[in-house]
Amino acid sequence: MAPAKVLSRSAAVHPLDPPQPEEIVAASSAVRQALGTKGVKAQRFTNVFLKEPPKADVIKHGFFPEKSTEPGAGPVKPSGLPSREIFLHVINLLDGRSYEAVVNLDDIDEPKVVDVKQLAEGVQPAITVEELVLSEEQMRRDQRVIDAAKAVGVSVEQLHADGWSIGWDERFPGKRVQQCITFARYGKDENLYAHPLDFNVVLDNVTGEVLAIDYPAHRSTKTGKLGVSTKPPTEASFDKPEGRERIPPPLERHDYLPDLAKRAGSDKPIEMRQDLKQLSVVQPQGVSFHREGNVLEWQKWKLHVGFHPREGIVLSTISYKDDDVPGASKAAPSERPLFYRLSLSEMVVPYAEPAHPHYRKFAFDVGEYGLGYMANSLSLGCDCLGSIEYLDGVIAKHDGTTETLKNVICIHEEDAGLLWKHTDYRPDGRAHNVRNRKLVISMVCTVANYEYQFNWNLHLDGNIELEIKLTGILNLYQLAQGESTGGYGVEVAPRINAHLHQHLFSLRVDPHIDGALNSISEQTIRAVEAPSGSDENWAGNAFTANQRILQTTGEGVRDANFDEERSWTFVNEASKHYSSGKLSGYKVMCKDMPRLYAKHDSITAKRAPFAKHHIWTVPYEDAHKYPAGMYVPQTLDAPEDSIEKWVGDGSKSIANKDIVSYITLGTTHVPRPEDFPVMPAETVRLMLKPVNFFRRNPTLDVPSTADAQSTAAGAANGNGASCCS
């Protein structure tokens, strides 16, 4: 009998580890060969990422506790690895059709193509960074585009464009289409967004052919009205509409780089502040966290940190070592599972201007581009301060080879202000003060003009916080001299119009609170109905907190109501607090929940159904991850694999089940002149907060240590004082 073949696995040691470079190359090679046998000779790989094993397999192999462990039982120990599979998207460059494939890499030396299929005509995978860069080059080669720029005094060398997804354009069915929003740049590194041009270019991403030049309508300087319909044209055109005057770009420079920026209204350079003293973050004893590969442990937390080309940072298998439950100790805690997976599953940025083609600006920065592909390589001491550990990201290139994005995920600790304090005000009373600290796992993504910083913060008291900082440069269009914005924008500088818009994020939460079977409890705060002066409510002050378990997918579609402080908590109905008697859980706390202002029958709402409500809860299925569907570009309606279809007729049970919620948070941005030429960061926050989960304050064991480096202003040495008296 021949000896059994020894399988050769990649360097991945955890089933949720991102694909290694050798895995991407092996999978791409296998798919290239498989498609070659089908006659697909010219291929472009657009997305390659891990096809995550079923949740049940990850738990079965010991990478996440199925339920809270008994004190002293020790941590759950892995045993073997589930099957390793890679998911790929490929475009046939000869006919523009798209394919998806799955490759098994249990033996990386002999990859097996498990599945390969052609997608329906018109279905498009995400746009790549390479395509965005290529679109500017392709546009510049077209003589009609060159002539359009020349007509307003812009040379081909000065012509630039941001490639954008186009949403939907019925003039070009079946083509992989992209729009180019055009600008002029008059000098190296100058802020090109200060010089928007008066036309957009539509091109075929596969062939590079320019399909149309669109000229947005402008408002009359006399009436303030467009004078034309906002309906899209039915045919492609390369000429400006009859009667529409060409408008040269604004010429005034508005630079933000220190060596180029000028004083307001002057040609003199800005003077940098000289009185801002250095502030350093120092950890003389090193960091408090420990990392092995992608598995991270810090202050009773344990989790897997993943890099995903589409979702960016993915936190998985999140648990907490609770040493305050009966029978537990520091040496023998109970490992309590909290969340199987947390990620930003989608986002949409709809703009308010109704005129064609501006309404095509509603980018899905997750599904149409991919946050991981847009991730920055972070700089030590600039993007993150203190003692830093980094994780790299690996992405696939068009030819199936790989590129390593260095230092895309930053892991570090930050002081987080006051954790808790009390002073006994009596003459002999004592005071005690404890500082908070958080572990920050962060990424910065550049999506054309905008930057997003995504910070996942773990706190000492068991809180998990998602903090999103929005910065970068506003998307801008020009105004004619004396033209009104129509109320749909703000003239942030002369003739520069920043359109109103929203940033709406969909946070996917896969709870596993003390086990797989969870429910979602809705809480409302209400004043009692009994009037003031009554026996029940003589002082008129009474109000109560009321909870109910949402039973079905229909009930699980909910909206924020700040009048009654409506909130939601992921609970385990089999786990109750020993004293309060209430269900153990984690509460969603978020004040950044604007409504979607686009109408619910709009193209925006159809393509981004998740944005119509603030929370959706559905039964868990391994394949359901993206609430606007797997394939987002150039959709006109929500596909079958999207959130409204998962809700169905609303009758599916979500009580005491394995569930997943999609939470919509964000901001409505009415631009300010202070946001120009570059925007100070605006912050959106959501907190997952333990409620009836711990027996008591879980931070009583956090030491109260005075910072020896702190000084009285002007003094040379630390104070050496204690925070406890």
N, C-alpha and C positions, 0 to 999 in steps of 0.2 A: 504494500500500500504506500502510495506517495505521501510524503509528509504534508501536513496542511500548510497552505501558504500563510506567511506572516504578513498581516496587513500593515501598510506603512501610513501612519497618520501624520498630519501636519503638526506644526508647533503649537496649535491651539490646545489648551489644557482644560478649558471649561466649555460646555456645550453652547454657551451664548457668546463666546469670544468672537469678535469680528473676523471676517475672512483674512487669512494671511496672504502675503503676496504670491507665494507659490500656489495657493489654492485658487486664486483668481486666474492666474496664468493657466493652470491645469484645466479649470472649468471652461475658460474661454476657448482653449485649444480643442477641447472635446466637442463643444457646441459648433465651432467653426467647421470641424470635420463633418459633424452630423448634418449641418445645413448645406454643406458643400455637396453632399449626396442628393440633396433635394434641388440642386441647381442654383443655390444662393452663393454666388461667387464673390461678391463685394459686400462686406459686412461692416457695420459700425456698432460697437458695444456701447450702450448708453448707461446702463445701470447694472451693477453686480453687487449683491449683498447676501448675507446669510439668510437661508430659509430656516427660521428657528424651529427646533424640534418641538413637538407637542409639549405643552406645559406638564402633562401627566408624566412624560418620559423624563423631564428634568427633575421632577420630584422623586420619581421612582429610582433614579440613579443617585439620589442623595445630595443634590445640589441646592435643595431648599426644603425646609421642614414642612411636612404635610399639615401639621398642627403644632401647637406649642409643646415643647419637649418638657419632660418631667425634670425638676431640679436635680442636678447631679448626674443626669443621663449623658452629659457631654454633648458637644456639637454634632450635628448630623454630618456623617462622613460620606464623601462620594465613593461610588463603586462602579467603575466603568464609565463609558461615554455613550450617549445615544448616537444614532446615525447622523452623519455630517452631510448636509446638503447646501448647495449654493443656487441662488436664483439669479437669472440673467435676462436682460432685455437687449434685443438686437434689431437693427434696422437693415433691410436689404437696400443697398445704395443704388441698385439698378431700377427698382420699381417703387421704392419708398415704403413698402409694406413692413410691418413690425412683427416680431416674434418674441415669445417668452419661452424660457427653458429652465429645467431643473437638472442639476448634476449631482450625483452621489459621490462623495469623496471619502468614504470609509477606507478606501485604499487609494491614496493620492497618486500612486504610480499607475493605477488603472482606473481613471475616472469613468463613471458610467452615466450616460445621458438618460435620466429617468423619464423625462418628458420634454418634448419640444413641439410647439404649435404656433401656427400663424394666427395673429390677432385679427379681429374683424376690420374691414376696411375703414380707415379714418381713425382707429384707436391708436393713440400715440403715447409712448413712454415719455418720461421727463426730459426736459431740455438740459443739455450738459453745458458746463463752463466752456468747453472747447467750442461748442456751437455758438455760444454767446459772443465769444471773441471773434470767431470766424464770420459772424454776421456783419460786423463792422467792415471787415475787409471785403466781403462780397458786395456790400452796398456801394462801396467806393469805386468798384470796377464798372458800374453801370453808367453809361453816358447820360441817360435821362436824369439820374440822381445828381451827377456832376453839374449838369446844366441847371437843375432846380436850385442847387446851392449857389452857383455862380450868379444867378439872377438876383440874389440878395447880398452879393458881395463876399461870398465865402468860397475860398479855393478848396480843391479836393484835399489838400494837405491839412486844412483847418477843419474839415468836416469830420465829425465824430458822432457816434450813436450808442445808446444803451439798447441792447437786445432785450426785448420783453416777450413773454408769451402773449398770444393775441386773444385768448378767450375763445371767441367763435367768430368766424368770417365765412358766411355762406357762399361767397364768391369762389372759394377754392376748396370744394369738398374733396376729401381724400388726401390732400397734400399736407406735409409737415411744414406748417407756416409759422413765421415769427414776424413781429413788428419791430421796427427800429425807430426809436424816438431820438430825434436828431438835435445836435448842438454844434456850436463853433468853439474852437479853442485857438486863441491867437498867440499863445506862447507856451513854452514847455512848462508843464505842471500847473498851468493856470486853471482856475475853476471854470470848467467848460459849462457847468450848469447855469452860470450867469448869462449865457448867450443862447437861449433856446431858439431853434429855427421854426419856421411856420409850416413844416410838413413832416409827415411820417412815411416810412418806407415799409412795404410788406414784401417779404421774400420767402422763397422755398428753401427750407433748411437743408434739404438733401442735395438739390442741384445748384443752389446758390443763385437761382434766377430771381430777379426782381419782378414781382407780380403786379404791384400797383404803387402809386405814390398818392397818399391821401393828404388833402389840405383841409385842416379843421376850419369850420366856419368861425368868423369873428362877430362880435356884437357891434351894432351900430353905435357910433359915438353920440348920436342924437337921441335915439330911442332906448338904447340899452338892450335891444332885442336881437336875437340871432338873424331873423328874417328868413330862415330856411328850416325845414323839418330836421328833427334829430334822428330820423330814420337812416339806416345805413344805405349806401349806394348798392345797386343790384349788379353793377358791372364794374370791372376793373378799369381804372383810368390812370393816366400819367400826367394829365394836364390839370391845372387849377380850374375850379368851376368858373363858369362865365360870370363876370362882374365881381369876382373876388380878387381884391388887390393883394399883391405880394407885399410882405411886411418884413423889412430887415430886422435882424436880431438886435436886442439891446447891446450896446457896446461898452457900457461902463463895467469896469472890472470889480469883482467882489471876491477877493482871495481870502483864504483861511490859513494857508501855510505861513509860518512865522516869517520866512525870508521873502515872502511875496506880498503879505498883507500890508495895506496902507491905512493910515488914520482916516476916519470917516470924513468925507468931503475934502480930502487932501491927497497930494502925491507923496507926502512924506511917509516913511515906513512907521509902522506901529512900534512903540517902545514896550518891550517886555517888562513885566513887573519885577522889581528888584527886591521887594520886601517880603517875599514868600519864602520862609525858611524851610530847610530840608526836614522832612518827616520820614523816619525810617522804621520799618517793622523788623524786629529782631527776635529770634528764638534761640538763645544761646545754648539751650539743651537739645535743640533739634525739634522735629515735628512730633505730634502726639498720635499720628495715624500710622498704619502699617498697610502696605500694599504688596500683594503677590500677584503678578500679572495684572488682570483686570478686577481682581477681588480686593475690596477695600474694607478695612476695619478701623473704627474710630469711636472711642467713648461708648461702648456697648452696641454700636451700630455695625452691621455687616451687610454688604451689598456688592453687586457686580456692576461695573461701569463699562458701558459699551459705546463704541463709535459706529453710527449708522449713516451711510451716505444720504439717506432721505431725512431721517428724523434728528440727526445730530447726536446729542447725548441721549442715551437710553440707560435708565437705572432699573436693575432687575434684582430679583430675589432679595428683597430688603427685609431684614429681620433685626430684632432688638434683644439683647441679652439682659433680661430682667432679673435682678438679684434681690428684689424686694417682695416677691411672692412667697407664700408660706413654704418653708422648707428649703428655700434658696439661700445662697451666699455668694460672695464675690467669686469664690473658687468653683461654685456649683450653681450657676444661674439657670433660668429657663429661657431657652431661645424661642422667642415669640415671632412668628411670621407676621408681616404687616402688609406688604404690597408685592405682588409678583412682578409687575412691570409698570413703569411710569415713563411717559414720553410725550413730546409734542407731535401729535399725529397729523395735524394739518393747520394751516392758517390762510386767511384771505385778506387782501387789502383792497377793498372797493373804494373807488373815487366817486365824488358827487357830481361832477360836471356831466350833464346829459348830452352834450353835443358830440356828434361823431367826429373823430374816432376815440375821443377821450374816455367814453364809457367802457372801452375795451381794457382800460386799466383796472383790472381787479386780479392781481397776481396771487397765485397759490405758491408761496415761497417754499413750502415743504413738498407738495405733490408735483409742482411744475419744474422746480429747479433742484431741490434737495439741500437741506441745511448743511449736511456733512460736506458736500461738494463745495459749498461756499465758505467753509470754515477758514479762519485766519491762522497762520502760524504765530503763536503768541510770544511776546518779547518779555524776557525776565526783567523785572523791575519796572515795567511799563504797564502791561495789561494785567499782571498779577504782582502783588507785593509780598515780600516775606520769604519764607522757605518753601520752595515750590517743587512739586513733582508734576511731570507732564506725561500725557499719553499721545502717541502719534495716531494719525488716521491713514488708512490705505484705501485708495479709490482706483477704479478701473479707468483706463484710457480708451479712446475709440478703437485702438488696434488690439485690445485685450491684454495689453501689458498694464503695469501698475505705476502709480505715483504715490509716494509717501508724503503726506502732509505733516510736517514736523510740529510737535508741541501744540496740537489743536485743542487738547483738553488740559486745563490747568486745575490742579488740586492743591489747596492750601487752607490754612486756618486764619480766621480773622477774629479780633475782639468784636463782640456784639453788644457792648454796653452793659447796662445793669441786668442781671439775671433775677435777683431778688434782694430785698433789704427790709429790715425793720429796726426801728429805734424805740426802745422803751423810754418814754419821755420822763419817767419818774426820776427823782434825784439820784438814786443809785442804779438806775436802769442801764442796760447794756445795748450796744448797737452792733448789728452784724450786716455785712455787705458782701455779696458774691457777684463776681463778674461773669457775664455770659460769653460764650465763644461759639463760633460756628465753623463747620467744615464746608468749604465752598468748592463745588465742582462746576467749572465754567467753560464756555466756548463763545467766541465772537464770530459772527457770520456777516459777510458783505454780500448783499443782494443788490447789485447795480449801485444805485445812489444811497441806499439805506444800510445801516449797520444795526445788528441786533446782538446784544450780549445776553446769553442765557446762563443764569446762575441757579444751580440747585444747591440749597443751603440746608445742612443738617444741624440741628440745634441740640444743646445738652439736655433740654427738657422734653425731647421726643418730637418736637415739631419738624416737619419737612416743608421747606419753603421753595416755591418757584418764583424767581425774580427775573423779569425781563426788562432790559434797558434798551430803549430805542434812541438811536443817534444817527449820525451821517448827514446826508443832504436831502432836502425836500425834492420831490419830483416837481419840476417847474415847466411852465409854458409861458409864452410871451403875450403881451397885450399891445395893441396899437396905441399910439399916443392918444390919451383921453378916453380909452375904452374902459368900460365897466367889467368887473368880474362876474356880474349877474347874480352875485350872492353865493356863488359856488366856489369861491376862492378868496384869497387875500393878496393884495398887492404888497408883497414883503419888501420890495425895492422898486424904483421906477420901472414900469413896464414888465415886471416879473411877477407872474401869477402863480401862487401856490394853491392848488386845489384842495378843498376839504376832502378828508378821507378817513377811513377807519382801519385799525389793525385788530383783527379778530383771530384769536388762537384757540385751537382745540386741544385740550390736555386729555390724553387717554390715561385713565386710572384703572388698573386691574387690582382690586383689593383682595387681600388674603388675611383678613384680621383674625388671628388665632385659628385659621383654617380656611378651607376653600369656600365653604358655604356662608355667604354674606347676604345682607339686605341693605337697603338704603332707607334711612329714617329722615323724615322731613320735620323740621321744628319751626314753629311760628310763635311769636310773642304777641299776646293780645291783652288789652285792658279788659277786666271783667265787666259784664254788662250791668251789674247792679249799680245804681246811681249813687252819687255822693249823698250822704245823709241817711242812707239805708242801713238796716241792721247788718247786712253782709259787707258793706263797703262805706262805713260812715265817713272816713277821711277822704274817700275818692281816689286812693292811691294804688289800689290793687291791680296787679297784672300777673299773668301766668305764662309759663313756657309749655307749649303743647307739642307732643310728638305723635307721628303716625308712620307706619311702615308702608312704603309704596309697594303695591302688590303686582302690578303688571307693567309691560312695556309702555302701554298707553299712559298710565299714571306716572311712569318714570320720565316723561318728557315735561320738564318744568322750567319756569322762568323765575328770576329773582324778583322779590317784592320787598323793597326797602321799608315800606310802611309797616310791615309786620316782621321785619328782620328775618325773612325766610332763609333757612339754611338746611344743609343736608349733611348727614353723617353716615359713613360706612360702618355697619355694626355686625356683630356676630350674635345671633339670637340665642346661642348656646352658652354665651359668656357674659356674666353679669358682675357688676361691681359688688364687692362683699358688703358695703355699707349703703350706698345709694340705691342699690337694687336695679340700677339702670343698665342698659346694654353697653358692653364695651365697644368702643369704636374710635374712628378718626373723622373729625369734622372738617368740612370744606369751608374755609373762611376767605372771602374775596369781596372787595368793594369795587373792583374794576370789571364790571359786567355791563357794558353798554348794550343796548338793543341794536339789531341790524336795521339801518334806516332805509335800505333798498326795499322795495315792495316785495312781499312774499311770493308773488308770481313773476318777479324779475329774473333775468338770466343769472344774475349774481346769486340769488337765493336758490334757484334751481341747481346751480353748479356747486354751491356751498351750503347744502341743507343744514349742516351742523350749526351754522350761524343764526338760524331762525329761533333757537331756544338756548337757554343757558346750561341745561344739563339733560343728557339722554342716558338712560340705563337699559342695557340689553343683556340677554344671556351670553356667557362667554362662548366663543368659538375660535379655534386656533387661527383660522384664515381671516378673521375680521380685525383689521387694524386701522384702516384709513377711512374716516367718515365721509369723505367725498369720493371714495373709490380708489382703486390701485392706479388707474390711468386717468389723470386729470386734464392734461392739455387738450384744448380744442373740443371740449365737451359742451353740449348745449343743454343737457339735462343730467340729473343725477343718475349714475349707472346702477345696476342691480346690486353691486357690492358696496352699498353706501348706507348711511345711518337710518334714513327713513324706511328703506326696504327691510332693514334688520328689525325695526320696530314692528313692521307688518301691520296687522289689523289692531294691534294694541293688546292682544289677549295673552301673550306669552308671560309666564310667571317670572318675576324677578325677586321674589321673596325667598330667603333661605336657599339661594342658588349660587352657583359660580357665575358672577356678574362682571360686567365692565361698564364704566361710565365715561362719557365724553363731556367735558366741561368747557364752555365757551367763556373766555375772558378777553379783555383787550382795552382799547382806548379809542375815542373819537377825537381826531386831530383837527382842530381849527388852527391853522398855522399862525404864528406870530412873527413880526419882524425880528424878534429876538431869536427865532429859530434859523436865521439866515446870516451869513452864508453857510454855516454848519450848525447843526442842532445840538444844544445841550441835552444830555440824556434825560429822557422821560421814562418813568418806571411803572411797570405793571406787576402786581404781586398776587400770589395765591398761597395760602397756608393750609397744610393738612395737620390738624391739631388733635392730640389725644384727648378723648373725653370718656371718663369712666373706665379708662384703660389701665392706668396705674393705680395702685392702692392709695397713693398720696403723691405729693410733690416728689418727682423722681430725682431732684437735684440736691437733696439734703446732704449728699455725700460729696458735692463739689467743693473743693477746698477754697477758703477765703484767703487769697495770697496777694499781698500788696506788690505792685510792680516796682522793683528796685531801680528801674531806669527812669521812673517818673520823678520830676523835680518841680520845685517852685520856679516860676518863670524867672530866668536870670541866674538861678543857682546852678552849681556845677555837678552836684552829686545827688543820687537818689535819696528818698526820705527814709527808707527802711522801716516804715511804719506798718502796723497791722491793720487789716480792714475789720477786725473784730475787737471789741472792747468789753 
